[in-house]
Amino acid sequence: MSEKTVVTQWIQGINVPAALISYTYRALQKKFQTDLGQYNLGWGHFIILMILLEQEGLRQDEIALSRGFDKTMIAKSVIRLEEEDLVYRITDPNDRRVRRLYLTETGRRVGPEIRRIGSEISDRVFKDFTQDESKVLLEYLRRIALNASEL
């Protein structure tokens, strides 16, 4: 029996939501790692880049708080993004303790590819769903996440 068959049977037989959520999270992280490997990036880096593609000049702690990430994880990810010449930090002139994040020219240039990777993975996750089913599923996942945030 192939590994894919074993995993498929396990997924179809499991009745523990946390196990399914955990498996999905790991599978998505693995796919992001593969697709972003050419940039030496992973899931956390992807999130930061996507946020900065929408709005530059945010503080690291704003990014951490807005996505429920640990501040240390964000700090380490930003260092990697700086090493890859995708972001840079500027000290806020009004508060020297604050460092704001911006995309470099390289970061802006790879932005469309980063977005494409995210869209492609999202499309694959929702491939067997109608548009209405996708909306309902997102709402259910949102409710699950809100419930989990209260644990």
C-alpha positions in Angstrom: 0.0 0.0 0.0 1.4 3.4 -1.0 2.1 6.2 1.5 -0.6 8.3 -0.2 -3.2 5.6 0.2 -2.3 5.2 3.9 -2.6 8.9 4.5 -5.9 9.1 2.5 -7.4 6.3 4.6 -6.2 8.0 7.8 -7.7 11.3 6.8 -11.0 9.7 5.8 -11.2 7.8 9.1 -10.2 10.4 11.6 -12.8 12.1 13.7 -10.5 14.4 15.7 -10.6 18.0 14.4 -7.3 18.9 16.0 -5.6 16.0 14.1 -7.1 17.1 10.8 -6.1 20.8 11.4 -2.6 19.8 12.4 -2.2 17.6 9.3 -3.5 20.4 7.1 -1.2 22.9 8.7 1.9 20.7 8.2 1.0 19.8 4.6 0.6 23.5 3.8 3.8 24.4 5.5 5.6 21.7 3.5 4.2 23.0 0.2 5.1 26.6 1.0 8.6 25.5 1.9 8.9 23.7 -1.4 7.5 26.5 -3.5 9.4 29.3 -1.7 12.6 27.3 -1.5 14.2 29.2 -4.4 14.0 32.3 -2.2 15.2 30.5 1.0 11.9 31.3 2.6 9.1 29.5 4.5 5.6 30.1 5.7 6.4 32.8 8.3 8.4 34.8 5.7 5.6 34.5 3.2 3.1 36.0 5.7 5.4 38.9 6.4 6.0 39.6 2.7 2.2 39.4 2.0 1.5 41.9 4.8 4.2 44.3 3.5 3.0 44.0 0.0 -0.3 45.4 1.3 1.1 47.9 3.7 4.7 48.9 4.3 6.0 50.8 7.3 4.5 48.5 10.0 6.3 47.7 13.2 7.4 44.1 13.8 5.2 43.8 16.8 2.2 45.1 14.8 2.7 42.2 12.4 3.1 39.7 15.3 0.0 40.9 17.1 -2.1 41.1 13.9 -1.5 37.4 13.0 -1.1 35.9 16.5 2.6 35.2 16.0 5.3 35.2 18.6 7.4 38.4 18.5 10.6 36.4 18.5 9.5 34.4 15.5 8.8 37.6 13.6 12.1 39.1 14.6 14.0 36.0 13.4 12.0 35.9 10.1 12.7 39.6 9.5 16.4 38.9 9.9 16.2 36.2 7.3 14.2 38.5 5.0 16.9 41.2 5.4 19.6 38.6 4.6 17.8 37.7 1.4 17.5 41.4 0.5 13.7 41.4 0.6 13.1 43.8 3.5 14.8 46.5 5.4 14.1 48.3 8.7 14.2 52.0 9.5 14.2 53.4 13.0 11.1 55.6 13.5 12.3 59.2 14.0 9.4 59.9 16.5 10.2 56.8 18.6 13.8 55.5 18.4 12.6 52.2 20.0 10.4 51.4 17.0 11.7 49.9 13.7 9.5 50.0 10.7 9.6 47.4 7.9 9.8 48.1 4.2 10.3 46.1 1.0 13.5 46.4 -0.9 13.5 46.7 -4.7 14.1 42.9 -4.7 11.2 42.4 -2.4 8.9 44.4 -4.7 10.2 42.6 -7.7 9.4 39.1 -6.3 6.1 40.3 -4.8 4.0 39.1 -7.8 5.7 35.6 -7.6 5.0 35.4 -3.9 1.4 36.3 -4.5 1.1 33.8 -7.3 2.5 31.0 -5.0 -0.1 31.9 -2.3 -2.9 32.0 -4.8 -1.9 28.7 -6.4 -1.8 27.0 -3.0 -5.1 28.5 -2.0 -6.7 27.4 -5.3 -5.4 23.8 -4.8 -6.8 23.7 -1.3 -10.2 24.7 -2.5 -10.1 22.8 -5.8 -13.1 20.6 -5.2 -15.3 23.4 -3.7 -17.8 25.7 -5.3 -17.4 29.4 -4.7 -20.3 29.2 -2.1 -18.8 26.2 -0.4 -15.4 28.0 -0.2 -17.1 31.0 1.5 -18.9 28.8 4.0 -15.8 26.8 4.7 -13.8 30.0 5.4 -16.5 31.2 7.8 -16.3 27.8 9.6 -12.5 27.9 9.8 -12.8 31.5 11.1 -15.2 30.3 13.8 -12.8 27.4 14.7 -9.9 29.8 14.9 -11.9 32.2 17.1 -12.9 29.3 19.4 -9.3 28.1 19.5 -8.1 31.6 20.4 -10.1 31.3 23.6 -8.4 28.1 24.8 
